[in-house]
Amino acid sequence: MLTVEKIGGTSMSALQDVIKNVILYNRIGNELYNRIFVVSAFSGVTNLLLENKKTGEPGVYHLIARQENFKTALEDLIVKLKELNKKYEPLGLDLAAADEFIEKHVRHAQKFLENLSGILASGYVSTEGILQAAREILASIGETHSAYVLTSILQGMGINATLVDLSGFHDHEPYTIDERIKQAFKDIDLASTICIATGYTKGTEGIMREFDRGYSEVTFSKIAVAVQPQEAIIHKEYHLCSADPVLVGIHNCVPIGFTNYDVADQLADVGMEAIHPKASKPLEINNINLRIKNTFEPEHPGTLITREYVSPEKKVEVITGTNRLMMLDIYDPLMVGNVGTDLEIMQIFKKHNVSYNFKATSANSISIVIWEKDYTKALFDELHAKFEKATAEKVAIVCLISSNMDQPGLLAKAASALAKAGINIKSAGFALRQINIQFLVDRQDFDTAVIALNAAM
C-alpha cells in the first residue's frame, strides 16, 4: 500500500536505525517501494540556521537580522555539515560527493543571502519581507542536506531511491506550495521507487510565514493530501504514551494505541504534539489515517489516529500538560451584567497576536492562561490600563484527555488525587464534550500532579 512517512530530526540523526527499522524492516524487493519519506534536517542543524527551538539561542538568521557578518557562521555551518557526512560514511555515503554537494549548496544560498542583506542595508524596503525570505532560504538547507545523504546511501545499497528536492533552489517558477508538490511528483512511478522528499517546500506564500518551525509536518501533510496514501506515518524517537515515561516511569505508562484527531489537537494545545495541528487538519478533512511509530521499536504498531475513533470503554487515555504558562486575571466590578467585556479583552489579545489555552470566569473577573513565551509587558499594561486590576503569575496545567471519559465521579477522583498529593487546584474546567479536563496548579507542583493523576487513573 502507498504510504507517506515523516522522519523527525532526532530519528534522522540515528540514520542507521532509520534504514534498518523503518526503510528495510520486514521488506524485500518491490515491497521497499510505494513509499514517500519526508525528512527533517539532522538534529540540531535547524537550530544553527535559525535559532535554538528550546533556548532561543540565535543562529545564522539573527546575524542577518542584526545586519552583522554572517559569512563566518556559514563557513562554520559547512564544517559541521561535513562532519555529519563523515559520520554517515560507514553507511556507504560517498563522502567526497556529499561534501561537494553541501558546499555548493550553501555557497549558492550565501549568494541569495548576500543579495538580501544588501537590500536590507539600503533602507529602501520594509525589513519584514526580506527577513522572511532569508528565514526561508536558511531553513531549506538542513532538509536538502539530510534528504541528499539518505538518498545517496540508499542508492549505494542498490535501492532505487529518488531525491525529491522541494526547496526550489534551482527552480524559480512561482509555484504555490501545493503546486510545487504536485509538479514534483507528477512523473514519478511511486510503485518502483522510494521517494526521499525534503521537509521544506518553497512556495509563493512562504511555508514559514504561517507555520514557522512546523513546516516539515506541513510538507508531509500536503504531500499526503496530494497522493492520497492508504496511511500517513510519523516516525518519532518515542511512543505516543499515556503519560511522559521520563516523569512517571516507563512501567507506569503505555502507548495509547488508538485515538482520534480531536485528542491529537488537545495534546498539541499543551505542547505534546503528535502532529502540528495545522498539519493534522488536511489529513483529518481528507480522511487519511495517521500512525505514530517509534523508530526504535519497529515491531510495535504504534498509535493509529483516525477521524471516527471513540474508545469502547470509558477511560482516561492521556495525562499530560505543561509548566510553561502564565495566568492573567482581569478584575473589574463593572463586569457583572455588562455585555462585551470578554470581547474587549479578546480584542486586546488579538492586537498582541496572543492565543489562549484556558479561560474561566466569575461575576467580576476573567482568568486567561497563555504560553509564557507569548506574555509581554505591553499586553499586561494594556489590560491593566483598561480594567481596574490585572495580575499575572506563572502556572502549570495538567490535563486528563480521552475520546471517551464521560463518567460519574471522574472529576472528584482526580481532585481527590491532587489533594492527597498536597496540591492546591487554582482553577479547573472542561467543555461539554469532556474530552479534556484541565487543572491549573502552581508551577512547582506540575511533576507531582502528573504523577499523582497517573497513579490514580
Steps between C-alpha positions, in 0.01 A plus 500: 500500500611857438620683810636847568740491796667778699834453676581752773840659562597290801415181312687623192815540707477126575507429126620142531194422715271680254631290211478174699177561696297713263612462140616137489301346787308190382527611134677350201498570125209707379355511851753777562318733264170689492623716788579868527725607788493864606816575696589765755848645530743307717454582867631845595562627144191722477590642842833612352329650197214681677507486879490235768139392525515446877746761627460769236880516444544691172622339177608633161162665441543737794837618368326597176214664689750709699691578180814338638759285320343160438758358257717354777193328644427345160861379478458339842174346378675339203759350736226358725302354209815336365560353846151349478584360156809335651279342767291328232790387279497152664143458373628529143474875440733625225675755722669700224176538304301589812753762611504653153120506488450676832780751444356602163154518648597724793707724267196533276287595801767747610466692173126532555556611859767755405259655250226514763742648754600771253138594438437500874793732563378746236205597718270539199272205573308356791712257700219250560489350149878490467552328833221253426672407173830453684328274752353289220835461322682403818233254611517311171871419533461243779236289329675513162815366667332216692289394199810488279694291754222245550429470127868449421542228762194311374615525140840366607317200648347425161156637593320713243467822699390835356592834657203737487648842576213736572728788608477666157862618505539442128136551406369855496149418379240687712335184633292490813598229748226268374591565136869427562416171670269390218758601240777309681309172518303504176747290295625265773399134490450453873464123464862464390691739726540635851463878499704704748342846516629809675296611800524858376291608200546828317177679411385849413311525828809407706465184707671654803291815494203304629648184650854599605680200658202269433565516126630145449177349633303734276698375198431144615128574530476674163680216323258253658201700380652519150565125460222361725689216673338216689675628810719787619770412754722710727810331640614649832759406758224408747149358517194718546443390859232530766742717700859620477708187570793712620274653764282211613731211417499281191309223679223738611379599153416335169478600132153639433430258213194669349352848518347772283602834351309695766720346769809577290393866493459503879852361539644761263328777696720423801816436301485118478485494124423175323485728195485876444126590511520688170647188343241265649195687368554414130551134595185500710291676234620257232439200727864389493592293803818596687725255682764606755784246524814464710805484271679274745216247546406408141301195605256716700196626302509834683194725530238531226317834482173509304203732463238273648669306779331499841633281778261206557548541874485816708854581607766767512733449203769760574618700800715792390543875526764770512668724756583779256186709544391835639159569654361851458213595727299808399273644770247782472185554711322636191517161326192355665205520263705696247484380140825498304771494771631167377504637144707801609754269663518277195553799273805594708630143471447507123682832474803340665463180294452281809286187517386342826493144635243532779237746620283518814257770610317631805267798543781756511810324370631302207808276530683421177799267456756556224844369406772672699689575178202706378478711815623858461504806721312687225212250516486517878521879510210540257281264704600681818414838348163384366369326813518567872749227578713249311739245646734245341663190643687196374293181506483145369212308351436125531245334277297182483436437129296228332260423217258352757522579874158648583431307821366590846765563764797553269540867591472422871752216469751728327451786747539255789826367355640852477384584853664186643824608332474836677427692181267801497284537190508864391234453232339219303272451204379297206271544201170316468653217293741424786787405273747703708470561875750768606646593838705815562762453772808677628791452264713321758222240545491392133708182521331386820155564349568290190639214710204516742237503225675223309502280810133571576367456147 
